[in-house]
Amino acid sequence: MLKRTALTLATLALLPLPSLAAMQCATGLTHVTVNGSVTTLNVSETKQVGQICVSMIRTANGREVFNDCGALVGKILAVDEPNMSSVLTHTALFSLRNVFVTHNDQAQITGVQAVDEAGAPCAFDVVETISEIDKGTGIFRDGQIAVTASGSISFCPGKNLNTFALQGEACIRK
């Protein structure tokens, strides 16, 4: 049960592998580098809510084309306990009607950060990859993403805070 809870909480982060080898963008989309942060709280064994802040820089000319913070909801869809990994989805809502919903995000626990009074692991290092935008509006309509979220999750008593740093690339509406 403890492993399942830990894997379930791995939902929180956001975004996949930073392959800055420049993804190929479809017509009407522009390539950007993505940096940002995520902070969430665990509201259940399978759901986290919080804030995502994202900055996007146009690769071709170095101009910032997006810089905003929004609401984030992460939901765990499946857990692979033996491999300490999970599959999840995220919904990010920014101002100006810019929204994306991801699909098939992969979270992997990579280490233990803390244990509770009984010695059971309760905080973990996590790497999460997000590479599929299922739905998007505004600049995210028909977009692509390849971002890694590296950080930690905690359900230790009195420390219900998850934090991640985002890095990667995307193709967004011009």
C-alpha positions as CSV (number, residue, x, y, z in Angstrom):
1,M,0.0,0.0,0.0
2,L,2.8,2.4,0.8
3,K,4.5,1.8,-2.6
4,R,1.1,2.4,-4.3
5,T,0.6,5.6,-2.4
6,A,4.1,6.8,-3.3
7,L,3.6,6.0,-7.0
8,T,0.2,7.5,-7.0
9,L,1.6,10.7,-5.7
10,A,4.2,10.8,-8.5
11,T,1.4,12.2,-10.6
12,L,2.1,15.7,-9.7
13,A,4.9,16.9,-11.8
14,L,4.4,17.6,-15.4
15,L,6.2,17.2,-18.7
16,P,8.9,14.9,-20.5
17,L,12.3,14.2,-21.7
18,P,14.3,17.3,-22.7
19,S,15.4,16.4,-26.2
20,L,16.6,19.7,-27.3
21,A,17.6,18.2,-30.6
22,A,14.8,20.4,-32.0
23,M,11.6,18.5,-32.6
24,Q,10.0,18.9,-36.0
25,C,7.1,21.3,-35.9
26,A,4.1,21.0,-38.2
27,T,3.0,23.8,-40.4
28,G,1.6,26.7,-38.4
29,L,3.6,25.8,-35.3
30,T,6.8,27.3,-34.0
31,H,9.6,25.6,-32.0
32,V,10.3,26.9,-28.5
33,T,12.4,25.9,-25.5
34,V,10.4,25.4,-22.3
35,N,11.5,26.1,-18.8
36,G,9.4,26.4,-15.7
37,S,8.3,25.1,-12.3
38,V,5.4,23.1,-10.8
39,T,4.3,23.2,-7.1
40,T,1.4,21.0,-6.1
41,L,-0.4,19.5,-3.1
42,N,-1.7,16.0,-2.8
43,V,-5.5,16.1,-2.5
44,S,-6.0,12.4,-2.7
45,E,-4.0,9.2,-3.4
46,T,-4.4,9.8,-7.2
47,K,-4.8,13.6,-7.6
48,Q,-2.6,16.6,-7.1
49,V,-3.5,20.3,-7.6
50,G,-1.3,23.3,-7.7
51,Q,0.5,25.8,-9.9
52,I,2.5,25.6,-13.1
53,C,4.7,28.5,-14.3
54,V,6.1,28.2,-17.9
55,S,8.4,30.4,-20.0
56,M,8.8,29.7,-23.7
57,I,11.6,31.1,-25.8
58,R,11.4,31.0,-29.6
59,T,14.3,28.9,-30.7
60,A,14.9,30.7,-34.0
61,N,15.4,34.2,-32.5
62,G,15.6,33.9,-28.7
63,R,12.4,36.0,-28.2
64,E,10.1,35.1,-25.3
65,V,6.7,34.2,-26.6
66,F,5.0,32.9,-23.5
67,N,5.5,33.5,-19.8
68,D,2.6,32.7,-17.5
69,C,1.5,30.8,-14.4
70,G,-1.7,28.8,-14.3
71,A,-3.6,26.1,-12.5
72,L,-2.5,22.4,-12.7
73,V,-4.3,19.2,-11.9
74,G,-2.5,15.9,-12.2
75,K,-4.2,12.5,-12.1
76,I,-2.6,9.0,-11.9
77,L,-4.2,6.6,-14.3
78,A,-2.1,3.5,-13.7
79,V,0.7,2.3,-11.3
80,D,3.4,-0.2,-11.9
81,E,4.5,-1.0,-8.3
82,P,7.4,-3.4,-9.2
83,N,9.0,-0.7,-11.4
84,M,8.0,2.2,-9.1
85,S,6.5,4.1,-12.0
86,S,3.1,5.5,-13.0
87,V,1.1,6.8,-15.9
88,L,-0.8,10.0,-15.6
89,T,-2.5,12.9,-17.2
90,H,-2.2,16.7,-16.5
91,T,-4.5,19.6,-17.2
92,A,-2.9,23.1,-17.2
93,L,-5.1,26.2,-17.5
94,F,-3.4,29.5,-18.1
95,S,-4.9,33.0,-18.6
96,L,-6.0,34.1,-22.1
97,R,-7.7,30.7,-22.8
98,N,-4.4,28.8,-23.2
99,V,-5.0,25.3,-22.0
100,F,-3.5,21.9,-22.5
101,V,-4.3,18.4,-21.4
102,T,-1.6,15.8,-21.6
103,H,-1.9,12.0,-22.1
104,N,0.3,9.0,-21.2
105,D,2.8,11.0,-19.0
106,Q,5.4,8.7,-17.4
107,A,6.6,9.2,-13.8
108,Q,9.5,7.3,-12.3
109,I,10.6,7.3,-8.7
110,T,14.4,7.6,-8.6
111,G,15.1,7.7,-4.9
112,V,13.9,8.2,-1.4
113,Q,14.3,11.6,0.2
114,A,12.7,11.1,3.6
115,V,11.1,8.5,5.9
116,D,8.4,8.9,8.5
117,E,8.6,8.2,12.2
118,A,8.0,4.5,11.6
119,G,10.9,4.4,9.0
120,A,8.6,4.1,6.0
121,P,9.6,6.1,2.9
122,C,7.3,9.2,2.5
123,A,9.2,11.5,0.2
124,F,10.7,10.6,-3.1
125,D,12.8,12.0,-6.0
126,V,10.8,11.8,-9.2
127,V,11.5,12.3,-12.9
128,E,8.5,12.7,-15.1
129,T,8.2,12.9,-18.9
130,I,5.4,14.3,-20.9
131,S,5.3,14.0,-24.6
132,E,1.7,14.0,-25.7
133,I,-0.7,16.9,-25.8
134,D,-4.1,15.2,-26.0
135,K,-6.1,18.5,-26.2
136,G,-5.0,22.1,-26.4
137,T,-6.5,25.6,-26.9
138,G,-4.9,28.9,-27.7
139,I,-1.2,28.6,-28.4
140,F,-1.3,24.9,-27.4
141,R,-3.9,23.9,-30.1
142,D,-2.4,21.0,-32.2
143,G,0.8,21.5,-30.2
144,Q,3.6,19.1,-29.4
145,I,5.6,18.8,-26.2
146,A,8.8,17.0,-25.0
147,V,9.5,18.2,-21.4
148,T,11.1,16.6,-18.3
149,A,9.9,17.5,-14.8
150,S,12.5,16.7,-12.2
151,G,11.7,17.1,-8.6
152,S,10.2,15.6,-5.5
153,I,6.9,14.4,-4.0
154,S,6.1,14.2,-0.3
155,F,3.3,12.8,1.7
156,C,5.3,12.9,5.0
157,P,3.3,14.1,8.0
158,G,3.2,17.9,7.8
159,K,5.0,18.2,4.5
160,N,2.4,17.8,1.7
161,L,4.3,19.8,-1.0
162,N,5.6,18.6,-4.3
163,T,8.0,20.6,-6.4
164,F,9.4,20.2,-9.9
165,A,11.6,22.0,-12.4
166,L,10.6,21.8,-16.1
167,Q,12.9,21.7,-19.0
168,G,12.4,20.8,-22.7
169,E,10.8,21.9,-25.9
170,A,7.5,22.3,-27.6
171,C,5.8,23.3,-30.8
172,I,3.1,26.0,-30.3
173,R,0.8,28.2,-32.4
174,K,2.5,31.2,-33.8
